Amino acid sequence: MAEFRYGPVELFLIGFEGERPDPSVMSGLFDLVESGLVRLLDFVIVSKSESGDVDVIEIEEELDEYGLGDYELAALGITGEEDIVGFAEHVPPGSSAAVVAIELAFVRELASRLAASGGVVLTSERIPAPVVNAVADLADAEVEAELEAVVAEADAAD
């Protein structure tokens, strides 16, 4: 079986108040890392002044200062300058965010097995969680409305 060092990597832009993420902001990420579902590869702080000037902080020298001292960043620098510039456009003036590169460790196994069997992922698409949940809520509401109509029809027939 083909062995991959890394599985698919997702880049997230996580906004927060102040110049550094609060520990409560990071706890969900740390829980996933500790579970082994994801691996933290890179972490970059992006701050934008009120005038729109962007400051980028590569934190590899300051892991403890940012609450990451207990975590190994497996691929520092994997987040490229072009990625950071693109994400910085989404940071509102006067605020900060972290560009976080996360390996989907659980998908690494799938990628290895596909490669070993000659399978190839031709495309992949992410549906954002708010969209999935909104569609599921609409579908649930439709099913509930149909059930109520059936019950009402049955009651009327009695």
Backbone hydrogen bonds, N-H to C=O, Kabsch-Sander energy under -0.5 kcal/mol:
donor,donor_aa,acceptor,acceptor_aa,energy
2,A,112,S,-0.7
4,F,2,A,-0.5
10,E,102,I,-3.1
12,F,10,E,-0.5
12,F,100,V,-2.5
14,I,12,F,-0.6
14,I,98,A,-2.7
15,G,13,L,-0.7
16,F,96,S,-1.9
25,V,22,D,-1.2
26,M,22,D,-1.3
27,S,23,P,-1.3
28,G,24,S,-0.5
30,F,26,M,-2.6
31,D,27,S,-2.4
32,L,28,G,-1.7
33,V,29,L,-2.2
34,E,30,F,-2.8
35,S,31,D,-1.5
36,G,32,L,-0.8
36,G,33,V,-1.0
37,L,32,L,-1.1
38,V,32,L,-1.1
39,R,103,E,-1.9
41,L,39,R,-0.6
41,L,101,A,-2.9
42,D,101,A,-1.3
44,V,99,V,-2.3
45,I,57,I,-2.4
46,V,97,A,-3.2
47,S,55,D,-2.8
48,K,95,S,-2.8
49,S,53,D,-2.9
52,G,49,S,-1.7
55,D,47,S,-3.0
57,I,45,I,-3.0
58,E,56,V,-0.6
59,I,43,F,-1.0
59,I,57,I,-0.7
61,E,58,E,-0.5
62,E,59,I,-1.8
66,Y,62,E,-1.2
67,G,64,D,-1.7
68,L,63,L,-3.1
69,G,63,L,-0.6
71,Y,68,L,-2.0
73,L,71,Y,-0.6
74,A,40,L,-2.1
74,A,72,E,-0.9
75,A,41,L,-1.5
76,L,73,L,-0.7
78,I,75,A,-2.1
80,G,78,I,-0.9
84,I,80,G,-2.3
85,V,81,E,-2.6
86,G,82,E,-2.2
87,F,83,D,-2.6
88,A,84,I,-2.6
89,E,85,V,-1.0
90,H,87,F,-2.1
91,V,88,A,-1.3
94,G,48,K,-1.9
95,S,48,K,-0.7
95,S,92,P,-1.3
96,S,16,F,-1.1
97,A,46,V,-2.3
98,A,14,I,-2.2
99,V,44,V,-3.3
100,V,12,F,-2.9
100,V,98,A,-0.7
101,A,42,D,-2.3
102,I,10,E,-2.9
102,I,100,V,-0.6
103,E,39,R,-3.1
104,L,8,P,-3.1
105,A,37,L,-0.6
105,A,103,E,-1.7
106,F,37,L,-1.3
107,V,104,L,-1.8
108,R,104,L,-0.8
108,R,105,A,-0.7
109,E,105,A,-0.7
110,L,106,F,-0.6
111,A,107,V,-2.7
112,S,108,R,-2.4
113,R,109,E,-2.4
114,L,110,L,-2.7
115,A,111,A,-2.3
116,A,112,S,-2.3
117,S,113,R,-1.7
118,G,114,L,-0.6
118,G,115,A,-0.9
119,G,114,L,-2.2
122,L,120,V,-0.7
131,V,128,P,-0.7
132,V,128,P,-2.2
133,N,129,A,-2.7
134,A,130,P,-2.0
135,V,131,V,-2.6
136,A,132,V,-2.4
137,D,133,N,-2.3
138,L,134,A,-2.2
139,A,135,V,-2.5
140,D,136,A,-2.6
141,A,137,D,-2.3
142,E,138,L,-2.3
143,V,139,A,-2.4
144,E,140,D,-2.6
145,A,141,A,-2.4
146,E,142,E,-2.4
147,L,143,V,-2.5
148,E,144,E,-2.4
149,A,145,A,-2.0
150,V,146,E,-2.1
151,V,147,L,-2.6
152,A,148,E,-2.6
153,E,149,A,-2.3
154,A,150,V,-2.5
155,D,151,V,-2.6
156,A,152,A,-2.2
157,A,153,E,-1.7
158,D,154,A,-1.1
